[in-house]
Amino acid sequence: MEEAATRQHAHANTVYHCLYAYYKLGYSRKHLAHIFNKSERTISNWIKVYETTGAYQRVNTVSKRQYTNDQRQ
């Protein structure tokens, strides 16, 4: 069961808490990887993305509407 959870995308709230623990509480990447059941590489990627973009959430893509307003009515 634990293995399945490590293969999924982390919720934005999880990433936020991880970044908070890293920057504000001073936890190491190794300790955070153990706490959040992720690899150290994943934790490093979260930190790198946050430092380069300033955002911790995944990008939301806007889907293109396939029908016009007239077709939807």
N, CA, C and O atoms as a Maestro MAE file, in Angstrom:
{
 s_m_m2io_version
 :::
 2.0.0
}

f_m_ct {
 s_m_title
 :::
 protein
 m_atom[292] {
  # First column is atom index #
  i_m_mmod_type
  r_m_x_coord
  r_m_y_coord
  r_m_z_coord
  i_m_residue_number
  s_m_chain_name
  s_m_pdb_residue_name
  s_m_pdb_atom_name
  i_m_atomic_number
  :::
  1 25 0.828 -1.194 0.000 1 A "MET " " N  " 7
  2 3 0.000 0.000 0.000 1 A "MET " " CA " 6
  3 2 0.869 1.253 0.000 1 A "MET " " C  " 6
  4 15 0.565 2.217 -0.702 1 A "MET " " O  " 8
  5 25 1.933 1.245 0.772 2 A "GLU " " N  " 7
  6 3 2.807 2.417 0.816 2 A "GLU " " CA " 6
  7 2 3.460 2.676 -0.539 2 A "GLU " " C  " 6
  8 15 3.650 3.826 -0.936 2 A "GLU " " O  " 8
  9 25 3.799 1.604 -1.239 3 A "GLU " " N  " 7
  10 3 4.452 1.748 -2.536 3 A "GLU " " CA " 6
  11 2 3.564 2.498 -3.519 3 A "GLU " " C  " 6
  12 15 4.057 3.329 -4.282 3 A "GLU " " O  " 8
  13 25 2.270 2.223 -3.514 4 A "ALA " " N  " 7
  14 3 1.346 2.898 -4.425 4 A "ALA " " CA " 6
  15 2 1.270 4.384 -4.125 4 A "ALA " " C  " 6
  16 15 1.158 5.196 -5.043 4 A "ALA " " O  " 8
  17 25 1.328 4.748 -2.862 5 A "ALA " " N  " 7
  18 3 1.222 6.155 -2.483 5 A "ALA " " CA " 6
  19 2 2.446 6.947 -2.912 5 A "ALA " " C  " 6
  20 15 2.340 8.148 -3.157 5 A "ALA " " O  " 8
  21 25 3.594 6.313 -3.008 6 A "THR " " N  " 7
  22 3 4.803 7.038 -3.387 6 A "THR " " CA " 6
  23 2 4.865 7.279 -4.886 6 A "THR " " C  " 6
  24 15 5.662 8.101 -5.339 6 A "THR " " O  " 8
  25 25 4.060 6.598 -5.654 7 A "ARG " " N  " 7
  26 3 4.093 6.741 -7.105 7 A "ARG " " CA " 6
  27 2 3.145 7.818 -7.618 7 A "ARG " " C  " 6
  28 15 3.155 8.126 -8.810 7 A "ARG " " O  " 8
  29 25 2.333 8.392 -6.750 8 A "GLN " " N  " 7
  30 3 1.348 9.372 -7.181 8 A "GLN " " CA " 6
  31 2 1.878 10.784 -7.001 8 A "GLN " " C  " 6
  32 15 2.854 11.005 -6.283 8 A "GLN " " O  " 8
  33 25 1.228 11.739 -7.656 9 A "HIS " " N  " 7
  34 3 1.557 13.142 -7.462 9 A "HIS " " CA " 6
  35 2 1.184 13.554 -6.051 9 A "HIS " " C  " 6
  36 15 0.165 13.132 -5.505 9 A "HIS " " O  " 8
  37 25 2.029 14.382 -5.482 10 A "ALA " " N  " 7
  38 3 1.733 14.882 -4.139 10 A "ALA " " CA " 6
  39 2 0.740 16.032 -4.235 10 A "ALA " " C  " 6
  40 15 0.770 16.813 -5.186 10 A "ALA " " O  " 8
  41 25 -0.121 16.127 -3.264 11 A "HIS " " N  " 7
  42 3 -1.061 17.237 -3.177 11 A "HIS " " CA " 6
  43 2 -0.276 18.519 -2.912 11 A "HIS " " C  " 6
  44 15 0.778 18.484 -2.276 11 A "HIS " " O  " 8
  45 25 -0.782 19.633 -3.392 12 A "ALA " " N  " 7
  46 3 -0.100 20.919 -3.209 12 A "ALA " " CA " 6
  47 2 0.106 21.233 -1.732 12 A "ALA " " C  " 6
  48 15 1.106 21.849 -1.363 12 A "ALA " " O  " 8
  49 25 -0.825 20.818 -0.891 13 A "ASN " " N  " 7
  50 3 -0.702 21.046 0.544 13 A "ASN " " CA " 6
  51 2 0.493 20.281 1.124 13 A "ASN " " C  " 6
  52 15 1.170 20.775 2.025 13 A "ASN " " O  " 8
  53 25 0.747 19.084 0.609 14 A "THR " " N  " 7
  54 3 1.890 18.288 1.051 14 A "THR " " CA " 6
  55 2 3.191 18.976 0.683 14 A "THR " " C  " 6
  56 15 4.112 19.055 1.497 14 A "THR " " O  " 8
  57 25 3.266 19.471 -0.540 15 A "VAL " " N  " 7
  58 3 4.468 20.173 -0.992 15 A "VAL " " CA " 6
  59 2 4.684 21.425 -0.152 15 A "VAL " " C  " 6
  60 15 5.812 21.730 0.235 15 A "VAL " " O  " 8
  61 25 3.614 22.143 0.127 16 A "TYR " " N  " 7
  62 3 3.709 23.356 0.945 16 A "TYR " " CA " 6
  63 2 4.269 23.037 2.331 16 A "TYR " " C  " 6
  64 15 5.166 23.728 2.813 16 A "TYR " " O  " 8
  65 25 3.746 22.003 2.964 17 A "HIS " " N  " 7
  66 3 4.227 21.637 4.291 17 A "HIS " " CA " 6
  67 2 5.686 21.185 4.258 17 A "HIS " " C  " 6
  68 15 6.449 21.466 5.182 17 A "HIS " " O  " 8
  69 25 6.060 20.500 3.212 18 A "CYS " " N  " 7
  70 3 7.448 20.074 3.064 18 A "CYS " " CA " 6
  71 2 8.370 21.281 2.919 18 A "CYS " " C  " 6
  72 15 9.418 21.343 3.561 18 A "CYS " " O  " 8
  73 25 7.987 22.230 2.088 19 A "LEU " " N  " 7
  74 3 8.799 23.437 1.903 19 A "LEU " " CA " 6
  75 2 8.868 24.251 3.189 19 A "LEU " " C  " 6
  76 15 9.913 24.817 3.508 19 A "LEU " " O  " 8
  77 25 7.780 24.313 3.919 20 A "TYR " " N  " 7
  78 3 7.768 25.031 5.197 20 A "TYR " " CA " 6
  79 2 8.760 24.390 6.171 20 A "TYR " " C  " 6
  80 15 9.530 25.085 6.833 20 A "TYR " " O  " 8
  81 25 8.729 23.074 6.248 21 A "ALA " " N  " 7
  82 3 9.638 22.368 7.151 21 A "ALA " " CA " 6
  83 2 11.092 22.554 6.727 21 A "ALA " " C  " 6
  84 15 11.983 22.612 7.574 21 A "ALA " " O  " 8
  85 25 11.334 22.647 5.435 22 A "TYR " " N  " 7
  86 3 12.702 22.825 4.939 22 A "TYR " " CA " 6
  87 2 13.222 24.226 5.242 22 A "TYR " " C  " 6
  88 15 14.320 24.383 5.775 22 A "TYR " " O  " 8
  89 25 12.435 25.237 4.904 23 A "TYR " " N  " 7
  90 3 12.906 26.618 5.041 23 A "TYR " " CA " 6
  91 2 12.756 27.173 6.456 23 A "TYR " " C  " 6
  92 15 13.668 27.835 6.952 23 A "TYR " " O  " 8
  93 25 11.648 26.923 7.103 24 A "LYS " " N  " 7
  94 3 11.370 27.539 8.406 24 A "LYS " " CA " 6
  95 2 11.843 26.701 9.586 24 A "LYS " " C  " 6
  96 15 12.305 27.244 10.590 24 A "LYS " " O  " 8
  97 25 11.731 25.391 9.471 25 A "LEU " " N  " 7
  98 3 12.092 24.524 10.587 25 A "LEU " " CA " 6
  99 2 13.490 23.936 10.449 25 A "LEU " " C  " 6
  100 15 14.031 23.378 11.403 25 A "LEU " " O  " 8
  101 25 14.073 24.063 9.258 26 A "GLY " " N  " 7
  102 3 15.447 23.622 9.043 26 A "GLY " " CA " 6
  103 2 15.639 22.123 8.904 26 A "GLY " " C  " 6
  104 15 16.736 21.620 9.149 26 A "GLY " " O  " 8
  105 25 14.597 21.397 8.517 27 A "TYR " " N  " 7
  106 3 14.731 19.956 8.338 27 A "TYR " " CA " 6
  107 2 15.593 19.668 7.114 27 A "TYR " " C  " 6
  108 15 15.577 20.425 6.143 27 A "TYR " " O  " 8
  109 25 16.337 18.582 7.164 28 A "SER " " N  " 7
  110 3 17.171 18.193 6.024 28 A "SER " " CA " 6
  111 2 16.310 17.517 4.960 28 A "SER " " C  " 6
  112 15 15.199 17.064 5.235 28 A "SER " " O  " 8
  113 25 16.838 17.459 3.756 29 A "ARG " " N  " 7
  114 3 16.112 16.805 2.659 29 A "ARG " " CA " 6
  115 2 15.918 15.319 2.953 29 A "ARG " " C  " 6
  116 15 14.878 14.740 2.640 29 A "ARG " " O  " 8
  117 25 16.934 14.720 3.556 30 A "LYS " " N  " 7
  118 3 16.852 13.296 3.885 30 A "LYS " " CA " 6
  119 2 15.741 13.043 4.903 30 A "LYS " " C  " 6
  120 15 14.971 12.092 4.762 30 A "LYS " " O  " 8
  121 25 15.658 13.882 5.913 31 A "HIS " " N  " 7
  122 3 14.618 13.738 6.934 31 A "HIS " " CA " 6
  123 2 13.233 13.963 6.322 31 A "HIS " " C  " 6
  124 15 12.293 13.228 6.626 31 A "HIS " " O  " 8
  125 25 13.106 14.973 5.464 32 A "LEU " " N  " 7
  126 3 11.820 15.247 4.816 32 A "LEU " " CA " 6
  127 2 11.393 14.093 3.907 32 A "LEU " " C  " 6
  128 15 10.212 13.754 3.836 32 A "LEU " " O  " 8
  129 25 12.362 13.496 3.217 33 A "ALA " " N  " 7
  130 3 12.043 12.356 2.355 33 A "ALA " " CA " 6
  131 2 11.466 11.214 3.186 33 A "ALA " " C  " 6
  132 15 10.541 10.527 2.753 33 A "ALA " " O  " 8
  133 25 12.010 11.020 4.365 34 A "HIS " " N  " 7
  134 3 11.497 9.972 5.249 34 A "HIS " " CA " 6
  135 2 10.101 10.330 5.773 34 A "HIS " " C  " 6
  136 15 9.209 9.482 5.798 34 A "HIS " " O  " 8
  137 25 9.919 11.572 6.186 35 A "ILE " " N  " 7
  138 3 8.637 12.011 6.744 35 A "ILE " " CA " 6
  139 2 7.515 11.899 5.714 35 A "ILE " " C  " 6
  140 15 6.439 11.386 6.020 35 A "ILE " " O  " 8
  141 25 7.766 12.380 4.492 36 A "PHE " " N  " 7
  142 3 6.721 12.428 3.467 36 A "PHE " " CA " 6
  143 2 6.701 11.191 2.570 36 A "PHE " " C  " 6
  144 15 5.918 11.117 1.622 36 A "PHE " " O  " 8
  145 25 7.562 10.224 2.872 37 A "ASN " " N  " 7
  146 3 7.621 8.971 2.116 37 A "ASN " " CA " 6
  147 2 7.867 9.219 0.628 37 A "ASN " " C  " 6
  148 15 7.228 8.615 -0.234 37 A "ASN " " O  " 8
  149 25 8.798 10.113 0.351 38 A "LYS " " N  " 7
  150 3 9.203 10.434 -1.015 38 A "LYS " " CA " 6
  151 2 10.712 10.271 -1.117 38 A "LYS " " C  " 6
  152 15 11.389 10.141 -0.098 38 A "LYS " " O  " 8
  153 25 11.241 10.276 -2.320 39 A "SER " " N  " 7
  154 3 12.689 10.184 -2.482 39 A "SER " " CA " 6
  155 2 13.324 11.553 -2.245 39 A "SER " " C  " 6
  156 15 12.663 12.587 -2.341 39 A "SER " " O  " 8
  157 25 14.612 11.535 -1.935 40 A "GLU " " N  " 7
  158 3 15.324 12.801 -1.754 40 A "GLU " " CA " 6
  159 2 15.323 13.604 -3.052 40 A "GLU " " C  " 6
  160 15 15.307 14.835 -3.031 40 A "GLU " " O  " 8
  161 25 15.340 12.907 -4.164 41 A "ARG " " N  " 7
  162 3 15.308 13.576 -5.468 41 A "ARG " " CA " 6
  163 2 14.003 14.351 -5.646 41 A "ARG " " C  " 6
  164 15 14.012 15.468 -6.163 41 A "ARG " " O  " 8
  165 25 12.897 13.772 -5.226 42 A "THR " " N  " 7
  166 3 11.602 14.448 -5.318 42 A "THR " " CA " 6
  167 2 11.593 15.701 -4.461 42 A "THR " " C  " 6
  168 15 11.137 16.755 -4.904 42 A "THR " " O  " 8
  169 25 12.094 15.594 -3.240 43 A "ILE " " N  " 7
  170 3 12.153 16.747 -2.341 43 A "ILE " " CA " 6
  171 2 13.022 17.834 -2.964 43 A "ILE " " C  " 6
  172 15 12.672 19.013 -2.925 43 A "ILE " " O  " 8
  173 25 14.148 17.436 -3.536 44 A "SER " " N  " 7
  174 3 15.038 18.401 -4.193 44 A "SER " " CA " 6
  175 2 14.352 19.071 -5.372 44 A "SER " " C  " 6
  176 15 14.537 20.267 -5.597 44 A "SER " " O  " 8
  177 25 13.564 18.317 -6.125 45 A "ASN " " N  " 7
  178 3 12.830 18.896 -7.256 45 A "ASN " " CA " 6
  179 2 11.806 19.918 -6.780 45 A "ASN " " C  " 6
  180 15 11.655 20.975 -7.392 45 A "ASN " " O  " 8
  181 25 11.104 19.614 -5.695 46 A "TRP " " N  " 7
  182 3 10.139 20.569 -5.143 46 A "TRP " " CA " 6
  183 2 10.832 21.862 -4.740 46 A "TRP " " C  " 6
  184 15 10.325 22.954 -4.997 46 A "TRP " " O  " 8
  185 25 11.992 21.734 -4.108 47 A "ILE " " N  " 7
  186 3 12.741 22.912 -3.658 47 A "ILE " " CA " 6
  187 2 13.243 23.705 -4.860 47 A "ILE " " C  " 6
  188 15 13.161 24.933 -4.877 47 A "ILE " " O  " 8
  189 25 13.763 23.000 -5.863 48 A "LYS " " N  " 7
  190 3 14.284 23.669 -7.058 48 A "LYS " " CA " 6
  191 2 13.181 24.430 -7.789 48 A "LYS " " C  " 6
  192 15 13.381 25.576 -8.192 48 A "LYS " " O  " 8
  193 25 12.029 23.806 -7.959 49 A "VAL " " N  " 7
  194 3 10.905 24.458 -8.637 49 A "VAL " " CA " 6
  195 2 10.453 25.676 -7.851 49 A "VAL " " C  " 6
  196 15 10.165 26.722 -8.434 49 A "VAL " " O  " 8
  197 25 10.389 25.550 -6.540 50 A "TYR " " N  " 7
  198 3 9.969 26.682 -5.711 50 A "TYR " " CA " 6
  199 2 10.965 27.837 -5.813 50 A "TYR " " C  " 6
  200 15 10.563 28.998 -5.884 50 A "TYR " " O  " 8
  201 25 12.255 27.524 -5.819 51 A "GLU " " N  " 7
  202 3 13.268 28.582 -5.892 51 A "GLU " " CA " 6
  203 2 13.303 29.259 -7.258 51 A "GLU " " C  " 6
  204 15 13.590 30.452 -7.346 51 A "GLU " " O  " 8
  205 25 13.017 28.522 -8.316 52 A "THR " " N  " 7
  206 3 13.072 29.120 -9.655 52 A "THR " " CA " 6
  207 2 11.789 29.850 -10.032 52 A "THR " " C  " 6
  208 15 11.836 30.890 -10.689 52 A "THR " " O  " 8
  209 25 10.640 29.310 -9.619 53 A "THR " " N  " 7
  210 3 9.370 29.911 -10.034 53 A "THR " " CA " 6
  211 2 8.655 30.658 -8.919 53 A "THR " " C  " 6
  212 15 7.840 31.541 -9.188 53 A "THR " " O  " 8
  213 25 8.948 30.318 -7.687 54 A "GLY " " N  " 7
  214 3 8.246 30.929 -6.563 54 A "GLY " " CA " 6
  215 2 6.887 30.302 -6.307 54 A "GLY " " C  " 6
  216 15 6.135 30.784 -5.460 54 A "GLY " " O  " 8
  217 25 6.561 29.238 -7.025 55 A "ALA " " N  " 7
  218 3 5.277 28.557 -6.858 55 A "ALA " " CA " 6
  219 2 5.532 27.117 -6.428 55 A "ALA " " C  " 6
  220 15 6.540 26.518 -6.804 55 A "ALA " " O  " 8
  221 25 4.633 26.577 -5.655 56 A "TYR " " N  " 7
  222 3 4.785 25.195 -5.203 56 A "TYR " " CA " 6
  223 2 3.704 24.283 -5.769 56 A "TYR " " C  " 6
  224 15 3.733 23.074 -5.539 56 A "TYR " " O  " 8
  225 25 2.753 24.847 -6.504 57 A "GLN " " N  " 7
  226 3 1.671 24.047 -7.059 57 A "GLN " " CA " 6
  227 2 1.975 23.667 -8.499 57 A "GLN " " C  " 6
  228 15 2.699 24.372 -9.202 57 A "GLN " " O  " 8
  229 25 1.416 22.549 -8.923 58 A "ARG " " N  " 7
  230 3 1.569 22.144 -10.316 58 A "ARG " " CA " 6
  231 2 0.781 23.090 -11.207 58 A "ARG " " C  " 6
  232 15 -0.191 23.709 -10.774 58 A "ARG " " O  " 8
  233 25 1.204 23.192 -12.431 59 A "VAL " " N  " 7
  234 3 0.552 24.082 -13.383 59 A "VAL " " CA " 6
  235 2 -0.769 23.465 -13.819 59 A "VAL " " C  " 6
  236 15 -0.836 22.281 -14.148 59 A "VAL " " O  " 8
  237 25 -1.804 24.270 -13.817 60 A "ASN " " N  " 7
  238 3 -3.108 23.824 -14.316 60 A "ASN " " CA " 6
  239 2 -3.224 24.204 -15.780 60 A "ASN " " C  " 6
  240 15 -2.990 25.353 -16.153 60 A "ASN " " O  " 8
  241 25 -3.583 23.239 -16.602 61 A "THR " " N  " 7
  242 3 -3.764 23.520 -18.018 61 A "THR " " CA " 6
  243 2 -5.234 23.805 -18.284 61 A "THR " " C  " 6
  244 15 -6.116 23.167 -17.710 61 A "THR " " O  " 8
  245 25 -5.482 24.749 -19.142 62 A "VAL " " N  " 7
  246 3 -6.850 25.105 -19.510 62 A "VAL " " CA " 6
  247 2 -7.225 24.289 -20.735 62 A "VAL " " C  " 6
  248 15 -6.534 24.321 -21.753 62 A "VAL " " O  " 8
  249 25 -8.317 23.566 -20.626 63 A "SER " " N  " 7
  250 3 -8.739 22.751 -21.755 63 A "SER " " CA " 6
  251 2 -9.488 23.618 -22.765 63 A "SER " " C  " 6
  252 15 -10.216 24.545 -22.410 63 A "SER " " O  " 8
  253 25 -9.283 23.283 -24.020 64 A "LYS " " N  " 7
  254 3 -9.943 24.006 -25.101 64 A "LYS " " CA " 6
  255 2 -11.367 23.478 -25.245 64 A "LYS " " C  " 6
  256 15 -11.588 22.268 -25.302 64 A "LYS " " O  " 8
  257 25 -12.318 24.384 -25.304 65 A "ARG " " N  " 7
  258 3 -13.715 23.968 -25.468 65 A "ARG " " CA " 6
  259 2 -13.924 23.444 -26.883 65 A "ARG " " C  " 6
  260 15 -13.469 24.036 -27.861 65 A "ARG " " O  " 8
  261 25 -14.611 22.340 -26.961 66 A "GLN " " N  " 7
  262 3 -14.804 21.705 -28.253 66 A "GLN " " CA " 6
  263 2 -16.116 22.104 -28.919 66 A "GLN " " C  " 6
  264 15 -16.290 21.911 -30.123 66 A "GLN " " O  " 8
  265 25 -17.027 22.655 -28.147 67 A "TYR " " N  " 7
  266 3 -18.311 23.056 -28.703 67 A "TYR " " CA " 6
  267 2 -18.512 24.556 -28.497 67 A "TYR " " C  " 6
  268 15 -18.057 25.123 -27.503 67 A "TYR " " O  " 8
  269 25 -19.186 25.179 -29.432 68 A "THR " " N  " 7
  270 3 -19.497 26.602 -29.297 68 A "THR " " CA " 6
  271 2 -20.692 26.762 -28.360 68 A "THR " " C  " 6
  272 15 -21.333 25.780 -27.987 68 A "THR " " O  " 8
  273 25 -20.981 27.991 -27.990 69 A "ASN " " N  " 7
  274 3 -22.129 28.251 -27.113 69 A "ASN " " CA " 6
  275 2 -23.434 27.787 -27.748 69 A "ASN " " C  " 6
  276 15 -24.303 27.255 -27.056 69 A "ASN " " O  " 8
  277 25 -23.579 27.981 -29.053 70 A "ASP " " N  " 7
  278 3 -24.799 27.553 -29.747 70 A "ASP " " CA " 6
  279 2 -24.953 26.029 -29.722 70 A "ASP " " C  " 6
  280 15 -26.058 25.515 -29.552 70 A "ASP " " O  " 8
  281 25 -23.861 25.328 -29.887 71 A "GLN " " N  " 7
  282 3 -23.920 23.870 -29.895 71 A "GLN " " CA " 6
  283 2 -24.247 23.306 -28.512 71 A "GLN " " C  " 6
  284 15 -24.836 22.230 -28.409 71 A "GLN " " O  " 8
  285 25 -23.874 24.013 -27.461 72 A "ARG " " N  " 7
  286 3 -24.125 23.542 -26.100 72 A "ARG " " CA " 6
  287 2 -25.575 23.712 -25.679 72 A "ARG " " C  " 6
  288 15 -26.004 23.055 -24.729 72 A "ARG " " O  " 8
  289 25 -26.347 24.559 -26.339 73 A "GLN " " N  " 7
  290 3 -27.737 24.806 -25.935 73 A "GLN " " CA " 6
  291 2 -28.715 23.886 -26.579 73 A "GLN " " C  " 6
  292 15 -29.915 23.985 -26.326 73 A "GLN " " O  " 8
  :::
 }
 m_bond[291] {
  # First column is bond index #
  i_m_from
  i_m_to
  i_m_order
  :::
  1 1 2 1
  2 2 3 1
  3 3 4 2
  4 3 5 1
  5 5 6 1
  6 6 7 1
  7 7 8 2
  8 7 9 1
  9 9 10 1
  10 10 11 1
  11 11 12 2
  12 11 13 1
  13 13 14 1
  14 14 15 1
  15 15 16 2
  16 15 17 1
  17 17 18 1
  18 18 19 1
  19 19 20 2
  20 19 21 1
  21 21 22 1
  22 22 23 1
  23 23 24 2
  24 23 25 1
  25 25 26 1
  26 26 27 1
  27 27 28 2
  28 27 29 1
  29 29 30 1
  30 30 31 1
  31 31 32 2
  32 31 33 1
  33 33 34 1
  34 34 35 1
  35 35 36 2
  36 35 37 1
  37 37 38 1
  38 38 39 1
  39 39 40 2
  40 39 41 1
  41 41 42 1
  42 42 43 1
  43 43 44 2
  44 43 45 1
  45 45 46 1
  46 46 47 1
  47 47 48 2
  48 47 49 1
  49 49 50 1
  50 50 51 1
  51 51 52 2
  52 51 53 1
  53 53 54 1
  54 54 55 1
  55 55 56 2
  56 55 57 1
  57 57 58 1
  58 58 59 1
  59 59 60 2
  60 59 61 1
  61 61 62 1
  62 62 63 1
  63 63 64 2
  64 63 65 1
  65 65 66 1
  66 66 67 1
  67 67 68 2
  68 67 69 1
  69 69 70 1
  70 70 71 1
  71 71 72 2
  72 71 73 1
  73 73 74 1
  74 74 75 1
  75 75 76 2
  76 75 77 1
  77 77 78 1
  78 78 79 1
  79 79 80 2
  80 79 81 1
  81 81 82 1
  82 82 83 1
  83 83 84 2
  84 83 85 1
  85 85 86 1
  86 86 87 1
  87 87 88 2
  88 87 89 1
  89 89 90 1
  90 90 91 1
  91 91 92 2
  92 91 93 1
  93 93 94 1
  94 94 95 1
  95 95 96 2
  96 95 97 1
  97 97 98 1
  98 98 99 1
  99 99 100 2
  100 99 101 1
  101 101 102 1
  102 102 103 1
  103 103 104 2
  104 103 105 1
  105 105 106 1
  106 106 107 1
  107 107 108 2
  108 107 109 1
  109 109 110 1
  110 110 111 1
  111 111 112 2
  112 111 113 1
  113 113 114 1
  114 114 115 1
  115 115 116 2
  116 115 117 1
  117 117 118 1
  118 118 119 1
  119 119 120 2
  120 119 121 1
  121 121 122 1
  122 122 123 1
  123 123 124 2
  124 123 125 1
  125 125 126 1
  126 126 127 1
  127 127 128 2
  128 127 129 1
  129 129 130 1
  130 130 131 1
  131 131 132 2
  132 131 133 1
  133 133 134 1
  134 134 135 1
  135 135 136 2
  136 135 137 1
  137 137 138 1
  138 138 139 1
  139 139 140 2
  140 139 141 1
  141 141 142 1
  142 142 143 1
  143 143 144 2
  144 143 145 1
  145 145 146 1
  146 146 147 1
  147 147 148 2
  148 147 149 1
  149 149 150 1
  150 150 151 1
  151 151 152 2
  152 151 153 1
  153 153 154 1
  154 154 155 1
  155 155 156 2
  156 155 157 1
  157 157 158 1
  158 158 159 1
  159 159 160 2
  160 159 161 1
  161 161 162 1
  162 162 163 1
  163 163 164 2
  164 163 165 1
  165 165 166 1
  166 166 167 1
  167 167 168 2
  168 167 169 1
  169 169 170 1
  170 170 171 1
  171 171 172 2
  172 171 173 1
  173 173 174 1
  174 174 175 1
  175 175 176 2
  176 175 177 1
  177 177 178 1
  178 178 179 1
  179 179 180 2
  180 179 181 1
  181 181 182 1
  182 182 183 1
  183 183 184 2
  184 183 185 1
  185 185 186 1
  186 186 187 1
  187 187 188 2
  188 187 189 1
  189 189 190 1
  190 190 191 1
  191 191 192 2
  192 191 193 1
  193 193 194 1
  194 194 195 1
  195 195 196 2
  196 195 197 1
  197 197 198 1
  198 198 199 1
  199 199 200 2
  200 199 201 1
  201 201 202 1
  202 202 203 1
  203 203 204 2
  204 203 205 1
  205 205 206 1
  206 206 207 1
  207 207 208 2
  208 207 209 1
  209 209 210 1
  210 210 211 1
  211 211 212 2
  212 211 213 1
  213 213 214 1
  214 214 215 1
  215 215 216 2
  216 215 217 1
  217 217 218 1
  218 218 219 1
  219 219 220 2
  220 219 221 1
  221 221 222 1
  222 222 223 1
  223 223 224 2
  224 223 225 1
  225 225 226 1
  226 226 227 1
  227 227 228 2
  228 227 229 1
  229 229 230 1
  230 230 231 1
  231 231 232 2
  232 231 233 1
  233 233 234 1
  234 234 235 1
  235 235 236 2
  236 235 237 1
  237 237 238 1
  238 238 239 1
  239 239 240 2
  240 239 241 1
  241 241 242 1
  242 242 243 1
  243 243 244 2
  244 243 245 1
  245 245 246 1
  246 246 247 1
  247 247 248 2
  248 247 249 1
  249 249 250 1
  250 250 251 1
  251 251 252 2
  252 251 253 1
  253 253 254 1
  254 254 255 1
  255 255 256 2
  256 255 257 1
  257 257 258 1
  258 258 259 1
  259 259 260 2
  260 259 261 1
  261 261 262 1
  262 262 263 1
  263 263 264 2
  264 263 265 1
  265 265 266 1
  266 266 267 1
  267 267 268 2
  268 267 269 1
  269 269 270 1
  270 270 271 1
  271 271 272 2
  272 271 273 1
  273 273 274 1
  274 274 275 1
  275 275 276 2
  276 275 277 1
  277 277 278 1
  278 278 279 1
  279 279 280 2
  280 279 281 1
  281 281 282 1
  282 282 283 1
  283 283 284 2
  284 283 285 1
  285 285 286 1
  286 286 287 1
  287 287 288 2
  288 287 289 1
  289 289 290 1
  290 290 291 1
  291 291 292 2
  :::
 }
}
